[in-house]
Amino acid sequence: MRNKWLVGGLIASVVVNLLFIGFIFGRIGMMPLPGMSPDPTVGYGRMLGFLPEDRRAVVMPLVRERMHDVMGNLRTLRTQQQAVLDALKADPYDKDKLATALAALRATLASMQESSHRSLVDVAATLTPDERKHLADAMRRPQFHHHPMMPPGNEPDRDGAPAPPHD
C-alpha cells in the first residue's frame, strides 16, 4: 500500500512539473510571467521595448529571424509533453518509456535554450553599449515591473503613476 502512495505521489509530482514547464513555454509568445524563469534571457525580445522606434525597426526583424528556430521547436515540445503524459497514464506502466520521453523533452528544451542564447548573442552585437546596458538592466528586474514601451527606470509605481526621473 505504501509503494502505491509513493508511486502515485511521484507521478503526480512529475505531471505537475511538466504542466508547469508546458505552461511557461506555452506563454513564450505572450506576456512574460513575473520571475518564472531562472534564465533571464527568456523573452528578451520583449525587453527591447526601450529602444526608440527607429532602432526597434532595425533590431526587431533580427530578433524575429533569430528566434525562428526556438519557435519552430514549440510543436515538437508539445508533442513530447504529450508523450510524457501518455507514458504516465499507460497501463501497464513502462518505466523506460517515461524515461525516454523525459529525455527527449529535456533535449528539446536544451536545444531551444541554446538557440535563444545564440540569438541573443547575434542581436546584442547590433546594439550600442548603452542599449546593451538597458537590456541587461531589464533582464535583472522582474519582467512585470516595466511596460514594454517604457524605458527602464520609468516604470509605473504601484498606483500606476510613472516614477520620477533618477539621473
Secondary structure, DSSP 8 states (H G I E B T S, - for coil): -HHHHHHHHHHHHHHHHHHHHHHHHHTTTS---TT--S-TTTTGGGGGGGS-HHHHHHHHHHHHHHTHHHHHHHHHHHHHHHHHHHHHH-SS--HHHHHHHHHHHHHHHHHHHHHHHHHHHHHHTTS-HHHHHHHHHHHHS-GGGS-TTS-TT--B-TTS-B-----
